[in-house]
Amino acid sequence: MAVNSQTLIFFMLISMAGCGVSSWAIPLPPELSDKLHSDAEAIKAASTDYGHIISVKPSAVLFPSSVDDIKTLISFSFRSNSTPYTVAAKGNAHSVWGQAMAAGGVVVDMLSLNKNANGSRIVICGDEGSGFYADVGGEQLWIDLLNATLKHGLSPVSWTDYLYATVGGTLSNAGISGQTHRRGPEISNVEELDVVTGKGDLVTCSPQQNPDLFYGVLGGLGQFGVITRARIVLEPAKKRVKWLRILYNDFAVFTKDQESLIAVTGKNAPDYLEGQLLMDPNTNLEFFPPADRPKIISLIKQYGIIYFIEVGKYYDGSNNTVDEELKQMLKNVISFIPGCIFMADVTYLDFLNRVHPDELALREKGLWDVPHPWLNLFVPKSRIIDFDNGVFKDILLKNNFTTSLVLFYPMFRDKWDLRMSAVIPDEDVFYAAGFLDSSRFDNWEVYDKKNKEILLFCASNGIKVKQYLGHHGSKQEWIEHFGSKWNTFQQRKFQFDPKFLLSPGQKIFN
Ligand SMILES: Cc1cc2nc3c(=O)[nH]c(=O)nc-3n(C[C@H](O)[C@H](O)[C@H](O)COP(=O)(O)OP(=O)(O)OC[C@H]3O[C@@H](n4cnc5c(N)ncnc54)[C@H](O)[C@@H]3O)c2cc1C
């Protein structure tokens, strides 16, 4: 369309009449003009994530200095009579499929809230009688929460393996790790939230107050509101951790032992339990003593896959009963490879923050900001043997995907609150399977194809897996993902974000 000067003046007048800041591609709230940025640097950061696969550009990025700024941004769009813009909260952008992006909309750089708060957005409260908790800004990193609580001798109880994600980002998914079998996911350890809904209202919610919003937001993939505060359960922190890895060449025994160990209760129970696969003689052996590595390498060569259980047992430095407790706990394992039990003794902080040294090493080698074609699944217990045969031994091993980091560990369904949005298999015990590949920029499709093959194998063999942190190609696939939860999920969307403004990068309603 040819634009003459009269048309331009007309549009400028319309803008100045209150539709928004005239210099933006879309109308935006004028009162936020100094906090909204559209320079190349801001746009680039908001169109990149840990996946390095998807890149879509927003029109602008909001750097909020208060929760009110987020309210203003969302209510302006909600009340807009013309086309509203979408809004994506971006935590630390550790998603892998563009979930924190907003094509043509506005990305909210949540970390910016913290920069203006001088540490005041982590408040630790409670006492021994009523229990301890922390009121934490949704933008806070779990590592910062851990450091803050440890100063009081306290700690959250449930974690992810990696602590440089935000509280809002992980609570939008679930937050799982080796503590989940015992304490539930992170979302099971939240008492209250403050949320800015898709209508721009700031609402406090809990199981007693606005429960639909509370349960919707937890595991809700950012669809119902922006979490600006979460009340996280704390308990007295232990000081050290006995950290074990126990090796197996037989999948059935490996998983049987995992299940026996998570069934232990009381003082002999593991505080943390995961599992991994070793398939490559040159990968992932750093934990093991150098003198033992040749033996492990020859086992990998002999069996193709070595599985290991990873156990963490917390203790106080002064507690000399921990070795006895470990001994009792290990009575529950049947037959690992003789001599193949390895132990480290580390501080509680170093244990929980164990992925960070790997991150620093990868960053130094320029291998952190590379594509991450990840696949995470929940696999029902009844089909894990089929999964091992079809996925680990067939798709991975035969096609030489041996350097992949693969996690496999069990958890209990009853530690999850089914009223929340997170989706899990319909069995009492299910396993988390993580295929955490890094690739080059020119070959991530190879890994993506392998992941699709895994999904196809599960679908064609009736293995009812659920994706975790996943992405789906169509609304129909999302409906299948949510299954019996879809109607509630959709109703909550109509209720709390009726204009479908929030977290469009999940591609559920947008
Ligand atoms: C190295 C690594 C290890 C990991 N390990 C684990 C693990 O062990 N267990 C596990 O469960 N996950 C793990 N993850 C995944 C991680 O928990 C999720 O990707 C999480 O979303 C990252 O948080 P973030 O702050 O980077 O969120 P982002 O990627 O920024 O956002 C994720 C989604 O949440 C929305 N969102 C962000 N902040 C808010 C908010 N305040 N309110 C509402 N919605 C919001 C976004 O719009 C987006 O849709 C890992 C990721 C990495 C990179």
The ligand as an ORCA input file, in Angstrom:
! r2SCAN-3c Opt
* xyz 0 1
  C      21.110    -28.058     31.780
  C      19.653    -28.227     32.109
  C      19.276    -29.181     33.030
  C      17.924    -29.347     33.350
  N      17.585    -30.275     34.279
  C      16.293    -30.420     34.631
  C      15.911    -31.354     35.631
  O      16.729    -32.054     36.198
  N      14.597    -31.445     35.945
  C      13.645    -30.650     35.355
  O      12.481    -30.763     35.735
  N      13.984    -29.777     34.402
  C      15.276    -29.659     34.024
  N      15.615    -28.759     33.056
  C      14.549    -28.043     32.348
  C      14.159    -26.775     33.050
  O      13.606    -27.046     34.312
  C      13.082    -26.059     32.227
  O      13.544    -25.814     30.935
  C      12.680    -24.739     32.879
  O      11.580    -24.213     32.192
  C      13.808    -23.779     32.826
  O      13.501    -22.631     33.559
  P      13.715    -21.217     32.904
  O      13.701    -20.247     34.009
  O      14.917    -21.212     32.044
  O      12.372    -21.143     32.049
  P      12.131    -20.552     30.588
  O      12.752    -21.452     29.601
  O      12.539    -19.146     30.550
  O      10.541    -20.663     30.498
  C       9.904    -21.916     30.448
  C       8.388    -21.731     30.269
  O       7.849    -21.195     31.466
  C       7.284    -19.916     31.231
  N       7.682    -19.073     32.353
  C       8.917    -18.651     32.688
  N       8.875    -17.932     33.812
  C       7.587    -17.905     34.208
  C       6.889    -17.325     35.294
  N       7.518    -16.612     36.224
  N       5.557    -17.510     35.365
  C       4.885    -18.233     34.447
  N       5.493    -18.797     33.390
  C       6.822    -18.638     33.279
  C       7.854    -19.451     29.907
  O       6.990    -18.556     29.231
  C       8.012    -20.751     29.173
  O       6.797    -21.151     28.602
  C      16.951    -28.556     32.708
  C      17.335    -27.598     31.770
  C      18.673    -27.436     31.469
  C      19.056    -26.426     30.445
*
